[in-house]
Amino acid sequence: MKYRVMLIIIAIASAGLAVYAMRDAIQRSVYSPSPAPAYMGISAEDAEQTSVPTDETEPSIRVIADHLRVPWEMVFLPDGDMLITERAGTIRRIGNEPSTISVEGVVVVGEGGLLGMSLHPHFASNNWIYVYVTARTDAGLRNRVMRYRYQYNMLTDPAVILDNIPAAQYHNGGRIAFGPDGKLYITTGDASDSKAAQDTNSLAGKILRLNDDGSIPGDNPFGNAVWSYGHRNPQGLAWDDRGRLWATEHGRSGAQSGYDELNVIEKGKNYGWPLIEGPETREGLEAPVIQSGAAVTWAPSGAAYGNGRIFFAGLRGESLYEADLRGDRIVLREHFHSAYGRIRNVALSPDGTSLYVMTNNTDGRGNPKTDDDMLLRLPLSLFP
């Protein structure tokens, strides 16, 4: 059975390469810097996997930026421009007013550096921008969330929103996003200390929730920043149109990889790491909505919700994944397998008509081409 499933996956991947536009077929534009519980327990091996063909007679995939250096996050400004973080500590503005600014104090160690970024819900009036950074402190290497005022292509008024998040060579988490409740959500990895994920007094291996000034919301479940726990290395956050929070999470790595996850996150729940993984269950622990199985590794990162689907990026999987929630079971689709290499992030455009996809081939684990890394724009209509 396992052998049959692997053959199906390989066939699908090959088909994906045939039907999607490759690097030389896509259009270039704009910027080039010197740059739900009902689904619980479904595995990727059980879900339907398909690819959706596109009309290549008129290229519809555009390169918005190239020659980026280990890009990690992207946000959309009110004027239509975009900001992109690069792991070494730079924020690039892409669009009508291209520029580059540096974030002070960023230390690049392994997977750490300048990672997530989010605009305040009232950015148009307060200009607040939040970033997740790795820094060297008196206590050693730590991750922290900083807030700045972003005006005139400058960062001013720095404020530490949350400090002393455990950091390490691997498993730093790093995604931050404001939810529909106006609270700031933060993903943290276990910093290679798996037992910390089960300790609700530790900030490692968690999804955290804060007020915009860093204070603790009164309805948090443990009286601290922790919203959910038992996570290994969550890196994607997206809310669906029912207000449910979905998160991607890296499963085990090394010689025995696999068991990557897509979860629905609920207040105070324990998502099992390192006590259970993959198809395992135990009373009091949450099983993933979808998991990749032992034979497949997604290494999932950024996520976005659009038109009834959760889209998420695959680093080691070198694919854009689509979890279709519109039926009575999840349909899992894999797109662009190996066409663009490692994919770090995906975001929905403010008008809801396009997906922006960010590659990550310059991170030391990919095979960069001369134009990497790239930011691509895809019409959402490619995914009917």
Kinemage of the C-alpha trace (Angstrom):
@kinemage 1
@onewidth
@group {chain A} dominant
@subgroup {mainchain}
@vectorlist {calphas} color= white
{ca met a 1} P 0.000 0.000 0.000
{ca lys a 2} L 2.798 2.398 0.915
{ca tyr a 3} L 4.548 1.594 -2.364
{ca arg a 4} L 1.404 2.312 -4.341
{ca val a 5} L 0.893 5.646 -2.622
{ca met a 6} L 4.465 6.691 -3.361
{ca leu a 7} L 3.991 5.874 -7.032
{ca ile a 8} L 0.853 8.024 -7.156
{ca ile a 9} L 2.647 10.945 -5.558
{ca ile a 10} L 5.560 10.700 -7.974
{ca ala a 11} L 3.194 10.574 -10.948
{ca ile a 12} L 1.357 13.636 -9.717
{ca ala a 13} L 4.611 15.516 -9.216
{ca ser a 14} L 5.661 14.741 -12.768
{ca ala a 15} L 2.308 15.902 -14.083
{ca gly a 16} L 2.662 19.112 -12.140
{ca leu a 17} L 5.929 19.867 -13.884
{ca ala a 18} L 4.259 19.398 -17.248
{ca val a 19} L 1.193 21.544 -16.762
{ca tyr a 20} L 2.578 24.574 -14.970
{ca ala a 21} L 4.551 27.400 -16.497
{ca met a 22} L 8.264 27.090 -15.846
{ca arg a 23} L 10.803 29.839 -15.157
{ca asp a 24} L 11.362 30.803 -18.803
{ca ala a 25} L 7.604 31.025 -19.488
{ca ile a 26} L 6.658 33.489 -16.774
{ca gln a 27} L 6.418 37.233 -17.114
{ca arg a 28} L 8.662 39.583 -15.180
{ca ser a 29} L 7.643 42.939 -13.808
{ca val a 30} L 8.225 45.690 -11.278
{ca tyr a 31} L 11.264 45.119 -9.075
{ca ser a 32} L 14.675 43.501 -9.125
{ca pro a 33} L 16.966 44.550 -6.280
{ca ser a 34} L 20.689 44.041 -6.574
{ca pro a 35} L 17.753 41.815 -4.662
{ca ala a 36} P -11.844 22.188 11.479
{ca pro a 37} L -12.223 19.465 13.871
{ca ala a 38} L -14.562 17.613 11.484
{ca tyr a 39} L -11.490 16.842 9.395
{ca met a 40} L -9.295 15.488 12.198
{ca gly a 41} L -7.067 12.531 11.455
{ca ile a 42} L -6.858 12.729 7.663
{ca ser a 43} L -3.392 11.944 6.333
{ca ala a 44} L -1.887 13.184 3.105
{ca glu a 45} L -1.777 9.578 1.944
{ca asp a 46} L -5.578 9.310 2.301
{ca ala a 47} L -6.457 12.706 0.836
{ca glu a 48} L -6.990 13.141 -2.899
{ca gln a 49} L -3.945 14.673 -4.571
{ca thr a 50} L -4.352 16.360 -7.928
{ca ser a 51} L -2.896 19.155 -10.014
{ca val a 52} L -4.910 21.813 -11.819
{ca pro a 53} L -3.747 22.561 -15.392
{ca thr a 54} L -3.303 26.133 -16.544
{ca asp a 55} L -3.605 27.854 -19.900
{ca glu a 56} L -0.022 28.578 -20.946
{ca thr a 57} L -0.939 30.448 -24.128
{ca glu a 58} L -0.813 33.700 -22.161
{ca pro a 59} L 1.501 33.683 -19.156
{ca ser a 60} L -0.395 34.506 -15.991
{ca ile a 61} L 2.390 33.969 -13.464
{ca arg a 62} L 4.499 37.078 -12.932
{ca val a 63} L 7.833 37.618 -11.222
{ca ile a 64} L 7.297 40.660 -9.016
{ca ala a 65} L 10.821 40.630 -7.541
{ca asp a 66} L 13.966 38.574 -7.972
{ca his a 67} L 17.493 38.328 -6.563
{ca leu a 68} L 16.088 38.403 -3.032
{ca arg a 69} L 18.314 36.999 -0.294
{ca val a 70} L 16.621 34.426 1.936
{ca pro a 71} L 13.265 36.240 2.034
{ca trp a 72} L 10.937 35.184 4.829
{ca glu a 73} L 7.846 37.373 5.147
{ca met a 74} L 5.764 39.745 3.041
{ca val a 75} L 3.115 42.312 3.913
{ca phe a 76} L 1.035 44.686 1.809
{ca leu a 77} L 1.129 48.434 2.481
{ca pro a 78} L -2.007 50.575 2.082
{ca asp a 79} L -0.585 52.238 -1.051
{ca gly a 80} L -0.105 48.893 -2.822
{ca asp a 81} L 3.631 48.517 -2.233
{ca met a 82} L 4.982 45.497 -0.351
{ca leu a 83} L 7.538 44.949 2.387
{ca ile a 84} L 9.662 41.802 2.462
{ca thr a 85} L 11.959 40.628 5.251
{ca glu a 86} L 15.295 39.034 4.421
{ca arg a 87} L 16.868 36.803 7.053
{ca ala a 88} L 20.130 38.746 7.252
{ca gly a 89} L 18.269 41.745 8.707
{ca thr a 90} L 16.976 43.821 5.807
{ca ile a 91} L 13.455 44.902 4.883
{ca arg a 92} L 12.911 45.589 1.189
{ca arg a 93} L 10.126 47.784 -0.107
{ca ile a 94} L 8.841 46.633 -3.494
{ca gly a 95} L 6.671 48.714 -5.794
{ca asn a 96} L 6.556 52.426 -6.580
{ca glu a 97} L 9.047 53.458 -3.888
{ca pro a 98} L 11.702 50.709 -3.770
{ca ser a 99} L 14.103 50.929 -0.856
{ca thr a 100} L 16.055 48.835 1.627
{ca ile a 101} L 16.345 49.389 5.366
{ca ser a 102} L 18.222 47.453 8.031
{ca val a 103} L 16.859 46.198 11.332
{ca glu a 104} L 19.449 46.701 14.064
{ca gly a 105} L 20.608 43.897 16.321
{ca val a 106} L 19.639 40.954 14.122
{ca val a 107} L 21.877 37.899 14.512
{ca val a 108} L 21.808 35.194 11.848
{ca val a 109} L 22.422 31.802 13.436
{ca gly a 110} L 21.206 28.732 11.568
{ca glu a 111} L 17.516 29.270 10.849
{ca gly a 112} L 17.390 32.407 12.988
{ca gly a 113} L 17.562 36.043 11.909
{ca leu a 114} L 14.924 38.505 10.726
{ca leu a 115} L 11.880 36.299 10.224
{ca gly a 116} L 8.207 37.257 10.571
{ca met a 117} L 6.595 40.665 10.113
{ca ser a 118} L 3.083 42.045 10.523
{ca leu a 119} L 1.397 45.408 10.193
{ca his a 120} L -0.808 46.663 13.006
{ca pro a 121} L -4.525 46.460 12.073
{ca his a 122} L -4.574 50.276 12.245
{ca phe a 123} L -1.275 50.754 10.429
{ca ala a 124} L -2.773 53.469 8.216
{ca ser a 125} L -3.088 55.712 11.277
{ca asn a 126} L -0.307 54.548 13.646
{ca asn a 127} L 2.364 53.192 11.220
{ca trp a 128} L 3.273 50.370 13.600
{ca ile a 129} L 5.113 47.381 12.187
{ca tyr a 130} L 6.063 44.250 14.153
{ca val a 131} L 9.011 41.944 13.421
{ca tyr a 132} L 10.303 38.665 14.870
{ca val a 133} L 14.086 38.699 15.234
{ca thr a 134} L 16.921 36.615 16.632
{ca ala a 135} L 19.275 38.607 18.859
{ca arg a 136} L 22.313 38.111 21.091
{ca thr a 137} L 21.507 38.999 24.713
{ca asp a 138} L 23.213 38.746 28.099
{ca ala a 139} L 21.318 35.482 28.551
{ca gly a 140} L 22.562 34.154 25.207
{ca leu a 141} L 20.751 33.727 21.910
{ca arg a 142} L 17.088 34.723 22.096
{ca asn a 143} L 14.188 35.497 19.777
{ca arg a 144} L 12.065 38.569 20.376
{ca val a 145} L 9.199 40.527 18.865
{ca met a 146} L 9.921 44.199 18.190
{ca arg a 147} L 7.585 47.031 17.246
{ca tyr a 148} L 8.681 50.023 15.148
{ca arg a 149} L 7.062 53.015 13.552
{ca tyr a 150} L 7.553 52.758 9.791
{ca gln a 151} L 7.429 56.143 8.027
{ca tyr a 152} L 9.339 57.708 5.148
{ca asn a 153} L 11.113 54.377 4.579
{ca met a 154} L 12.631 54.512 8.062
{ca leu a 155} L 12.143 52.545 11.288
{ca thr a 156} L 11.839 54.627 14.457
{ca asp a 157} L 10.530 54.307 18.034
{ca pro a 158} L 11.724 50.728 18.699
{ca ala a 159} L 9.886 48.862 21.454
{ca val a 160} L 10.348 45.301 22.698
{ca ile a 161} L 6.923 43.637 22.667
{ca leu a 162} L 8.089 40.186 23.832
{ca asp a 163} L 11.584 39.046 24.801
{ca asn a 164} L 13.391 35.891 25.909
{ca ile a 165} L 11.808 33.500 23.434
{ca pro a 166} L 14.211 30.519 23.340
{ca ala a 167} L 16.364 30.435 20.205
{ca ala a 168} L 18.676 27.855 18.676
{ca gln a 169} L 20.324 26.788 15.447
{ca tyr a 170} L 17.058 25.105 14.478
{ca his a 171} L 13.327 25.371 15.275
{ca asn a 172} L 12.824 29.082 15.859
{ca gly a 173} L 9.247 29.342 14.596
{ca gly a 174} L 8.973 33.006 13.680
{ca arg a 175} L 5.599 33.737 12.103
{ca ile a 176} L 3.589 36.654 13.521
{ca ala a 177} L 0.130 37.836 12.489
{ca phe a 178} L -2.777 39.811 13.862
{ca gly a 179} L -5.960 37.785 14.124
{ca pro a 180} L -9.545 38.876 13.510
{ca asp a 181} L -9.788 39.518 17.277
{ca gly a 182} L -7.097 42.209 17.019
{ca lys a 183} L -4.584 40.149 19.006
{ca leu a 184} L -1.021 39.388 17.900
{ca tyr a 185} L -0.307 35.682 17.360
{ca ile a 186} L 3.282 34.397 17.368
{ca thr a 187} L 4.645 30.963 16.459
{ca thr a 188} L 7.693 29.713 18.359
{ca gly a 189} L 9.713 26.551 17.790
{ca asp a 190} L 10.926 24.206 20.496
{ca ala a 191} L 14.491 25.519 19.915
{ca ser a 192} L 15.681 21.892 19.695
{ca asp a 193} L 14.464 21.202 23.245
{ca ser a 194} L 11.405 19.027 22.680
{ca lys a 195} L 10.372 18.814 26.341
{ca ala a 196} L 9.942 22.611 26.452
{ca ala a 197} L 6.984 22.275 24.082
{ca gln a 198} L 4.992 20.596 26.900
{ca asp a 199} L 5.888 23.229 29.523
{ca thr a 200} L 3.241 25.959 29.584
{ca asn a 201} L 5.659 28.209 31.491
{ca ser a 202} L 8.099 28.138 28.574
{ca leu a 203} L 7.698 30.280 25.447
{ca ala a 204} L 9.219 27.525 23.265
{ca gly a 205} L 7.107 25.242 21.088
{ca lys a 206} L 4.010 27.395 21.341
{ca ile a 207} L 1.557 29.633 19.604
{ca leu a 208} L 1.449 32.824 21.659
{ca arg a 209} L -1.192 35.549 21.845
{ca leu a 210} L -0.627 39.144 22.972
{ca asn a 211} L -2.237 42.549 22.970
{ca asp a 212} L -0.661 45.007 20.547
{ca asp a 213} L 1.466 46.538 23.352
{ca gly a 214} L 2.814 43.162 24.511
{ca ser a 215} L 0.517 42.802 27.514
{ca ile a 216} L -1.301 39.535 28.226
{ca pro a 217} L -4.965 39.309 27.153
{ca gly a 218} L -7.249 38.551 30.074
{ca asp a 219} L -8.784 35.539 28.336
{ca asn a 220} L -5.500 33.711 27.618
{ca pro a 221} L -5.768 30.179 29.057
{ca phe a 222} L -2.676 30.056 31.305
{ca gly a 223} L -2.353 33.647 32.490
{ca asn a 224} L 0.690 34.181 30.274
{ca ala a 225} L 1.372 34.576 26.545
{ca val a 226} L 0.698 30.906 25.723
{ca trp a 227} L -2.378 30.212 23.572
{ca ser a 228} L -1.599 26.607 22.537
{ca tyr a 229} L 1.309 24.270 23.217
{ca gly a 230} L 2.911 20.986 22.219
{ca his a 231} L 4.299 22.367 18.951
{ca arg a 232} L 7.615 21.438 17.340
{ca asn a 233} L 8.213 24.214 14.813
{ca pro a 234} L 5.046 25.973 13.596
{ca gln a 235} L 5.668 28.446 10.778
{ca gly a 236} L 2.353 29.311 9.137
{ca leu a 237} L -0.804 31.051 10.388
{ca ala a 238} L -4.069 31.662 8.525
{ca trp a 239} L -7.672 32.334 9.541
{ca asp a 240} L -10.545 30.996 7.480
{ca asp a 241} L -13.857 32.762 6.903
{ca arg a 242} L -15.332 31.049 9.968
{ca gly a 243} L -12.653 32.602 12.165
{ca arg a 244} L -10.771 29.346 12.741
{ca leu a 245} L -6.990 29.596 13.092
{ca trp a 246} L -4.983 27.143 10.996
{ca ala a 247} L -1.263 26.529 11.525
{ca thr a 248} L 1.395 24.577 9.651
{ca glu a 249} L 4.010 22.691 11.627
{ca his a 250} L 7.246 20.897 10.816
{ca gly a 251} L 7.353 17.257 11.863
{ca arg a 252} L 10.466 15.379 12.818
{ca ser a 253} L 13.598 15.880 10.743
{ca gly a 254} L 16.831 14.047 10.062
{ca ala a 255} L 17.064 10.471 8.811
{ca gln a 256} L 13.459 9.822 9.869
{ca ser a 257} L 11.543 12.806 8.559
{ca gly a 258} L 7.880 13.267 7.722
{ca tyr a 259} L 4.759 13.739 9.840
{ca asp a 260} L 4.417 17.404 8.929
{ca glu a 261} L 1.105 18.880 10.041
{ca leu a 262} L -1.768 21.215 9.297
{ca asn a 263} L -3.688 21.971 12.507
{ca val a 264} L -6.733 23.910 13.629
{ca ile a 265} L -5.566 25.857 16.691
{ca glu a 266} L -7.856 26.192 19.690
{ca lys a 267} L -7.399 27.975 22.993
{ca gly a 268} L -5.410 26.026 25.580
{ca lys a 269} L -5.090 22.835 23.524
{ca asn a 270} L -2.051 20.536 23.550
{ca tyr a 271} L -0.903 19.557 20.047
{ca gly a 272} L 1.145 16.622 21.212
{ca trp a 273} L 4.818 17.172 20.438
{ca pro a 274} L 6.890 15.214 21.406
{ca leu a 275} L 4.376 12.774 22.925
{ca ile a 276} L 2.566 11.879 19.701
{ca glu a 277} L 3.132 12.476 15.992
{ca gly a 278} L 1.547 11.581 12.692
{ca pro a 279} L -1.410 9.189 13.049
{ca glu a 280} L -0.863 8.594 16.766
{ca thr a 281} L -3.561 9.629 19.223
{ca arg a 282} L -3.748 10.015 22.982
{ca glu a 283} L -6.453 11.336 25.244
{ca gly a 284} L -6.039 15.047 25.902
{ca leu a 285} L -3.799 15.615 22.875
{ca glu a 286} L -4.872 17.099 19.541
{ca ala a 287} L -4.253 15.148 16.339
{ca pro a 288} L -3.490 17.102 13.149
{ca val a 289} L -6.208 17.807 10.613
{ca ile a 290} L -3.804 16.619 7.907
{ca gln a 291} L -0.391 15.027 8.355
{ca ser a 292} L 2.059 14.119 5.629
{ca gly a 293} L 2.727 10.545 6.711
{ca ala a 294} L 6.160 9.107 7.400
{ca ala a 295} L 7.180 8.790 3.753
{ca val a 296} L 6.518 12.403 2.705
{ca thr a 297} L 8.105 15.620 3.966
{ca trp a 298} L 6.535 19.002 3.233
{ca ala a 299} L 8.572 21.153 5.656
{ca pro a 300} L 5.586 23.542 5.601
{ca ser a 301} L 6.044 27.235 6.210
{ca gly a 302} L 3.811 30.238 5.431
{ca ala a 303} L 0.063 29.840 4.934
{ca ala a 304} L -2.841 31.823 3.492
{ca tyr a 305} L -6.592 31.345 3.209
{ca gly a 306} L -8.540 32.114 0.056
{ca asn a 307} L -11.830 30.988 -1.460
{ca gly a 308} L -12.353 27.996 0.823
{ca arg a 309} L -8.773 26.723 0.676
{ca ile a 310} L -5.730 26.843 2.923
{ca phe a 311} L -2.629 27.328 0.778
{ca phe a 312} L 0.725 26.576 2.385
{ca ala a 313} L 4.347 26.666 1.291
{ca gly a 314} L 6.591 23.611 1.169
{ca leu a 315} L 10.336 23.996 1.678
{ca arg a 316} L 11.648 20.463 1.428
{ca gly a 317} L 8.519 19.511 -0.500
{ca glu a 318} L 9.340 22.250 -3.065
{ca ser a 319} L 5.630 22.728 -3.706
{ca leu a 320} L 2.652 24.943 -3.075
{ca tyr a 321} L 0.043 22.881 -1.236
{ca glu a 322} L -3.692 23.499 -1.355
{ca ala a 323} L -6.014 22.043 1.283
{ca asp a 324} L -9.536 22.424 -0.103
{ca leu a 325} L -12.049 22.731 2.736
{ca arg a 326} L -15.158 23.193 0.612
{ca gly a 327} L -16.460 19.624 0.668
{ca asp a 328} L -17.186 17.077 3.357
{ca arg a 329} L -13.534 16.013 3.343
{ca ile a 330} L -10.296 17.808 2.673
{ca val a 331} L -8.877 17.543 -0.830
{ca leu a 332} L -5.113 18.031 -0.791
{ca arg a 333} L -3.464 19.260 -3.977
{ca glu a 334} L 0.215 19.743 -4.746
{ca his a 335} L 1.275 22.407 -7.256
{ca phe a 336} L 4.558 23.366 -8.982
{ca his a 337} L 6.503 20.425 -7.569
{ca ser a 338} L 10.229 21.245 -8.047
{ca ala a 339} L 9.414 23.964 -10.609
{ca tyr a 340} L 10.648 26.806 -8.387
{ca gly a 341} L 12.535 24.922 -5.681
{ca arg a 342} L 11.949 25.654 -2.020
{ca ile a 343} L 8.867 27.740 -1.248
{ca arg a 344} L 8.910 29.756 1.967
{ca asn a 345} L 5.681 31.697 2.019
{ca val a 346} L 2.335 32.369 0.368
{ca ala a 347} L 0.026 35.359 0.877
{ca leu a 348} L -3.351 36.442 -0.469
{ca ser a 349} L -3.482 39.862 -2.102
{ca pro a 350} L -5.609 42.497 -0.324
{ca asp a 351} L -8.221 42.348 -3.104
{ca gly a 352} L -8.426 38.560 -2.829
{ca thr a 353} L -7.658 37.901 -6.500
{ca ser a 354} L -4.015 36.770 -6.392
{ca leu a 355} L -1.591 34.618 -4.451
{ca tyr a 356} L 1.954 35.826 -3.858
{ca val a 357} L 4.507 33.026 -3.534
{ca met a 358} L 8.043 33.454 -2.210
{ca thr a 359} L 10.909 31.063 -2.990
{ca asn a 360} L 13.743 30.278 -0.570
{ca asn a 361} L 16.559 28.688 -2.537
{ca thr a 362} L 19.310 30.942 -1.139
{ca asp a 363} L 18.844 29.693 2.440
{ca gly a 364} L 21.747 27.225 2.253
{ca arg a 365} L 19.538 24.213 1.625
{ca gly a 366} L 18.341 24.899 -1.909
{ca asn a 367} L 19.885 25.026 -5.363
{ca pro a 368} L 19.580 28.698 -6.328
{ca lys a 369} L 19.293 29.772 -9.938
{ca thr a 370} L 20.720 33.081 -11.138
{ca asp a 371} L 17.472 34.978 -10.462
{ca asp a 372} L 16.706 33.516 -7.039
{ca asp a 373} L 15.116 34.198 -4.766
{ca met a 374} L 11.853 35.320 -6.354
{ca leu a 375} L 8.453 36.701 -5.457
{ca leu a 376} L 5.756 35.411 -7.822
{ca arg a 377} L 2.185 36.563 -8.352
{ca leu a 378} L -0.405 33.960 -9.370
{ca pro a 379} L -4.070 34.616 -10.141
{ca leu a 380} L -6.291 32.808 -7.645
{ca ser a 381} L -8.317 31.712 -10.672
{ca leu a 382} L -5.571 29.159 -11.393
{ca phe a 383} L -7.046 27.166 -8.516
{ca pro a 384} L -10.747 26.620 -9.344
